[in-house]
């Protein structure tokens, strides 16, 4: 493990369509880093335990009818609820691993016709990731991996295609690692760990 990783905190983020393996890879990275003696905090967004997160859950189940702008403002506010904690943890040397973060609002917001620059601007005071992993899969693969209890976003393949396009554009920026998520989880986990260390 590099000397930098031994001492410094880090914010590592997993992005991608639903069923791309974000939670699996986030948990594997947490477990491997913990076994290597690091302190790790695993977060998942949206955090449905907060008041704002509960409202997001209602909207995704169809109990609320919010505009695309309102939905993204809720997602972003949900992350701001965790801002101070993420900053504290990273400063203390903890590796913070997130299942979804800033890029999700840009990807899903752009897919709904919102302005990517606005979506980036309203998140500019949130901690920036040190590395973002895009677990890239085709929307049809995402749909095949989950056939029941799909929320309104998961059922819309044309929307998911637009989300993927946004993710691929964002992943061309510095600080991103794009991984083919159709491969075996062990292969992906090894590449993730290699990139982190």
Buried (B, 14 or more C-beta within 10 A) or exposed (E): EEEEBEEBBBBBBBBBBBBBBBBBBBBBBBEBBEEBEBEBBBBBBBBBEBEBBEBBBEBBEEEBEBEBBEBBBBBBBBBEBBEEEBBEBBEEEBBBBBBBBBBBBBBBBBBBEBEBEBBBEBBEEBBEBBBBBBBBBBBEBBBEBEEEEBBEBBEBEEBBBBBBEBBBEBBEEEEBBBBEBEEEEEEBBEBBBEEBE
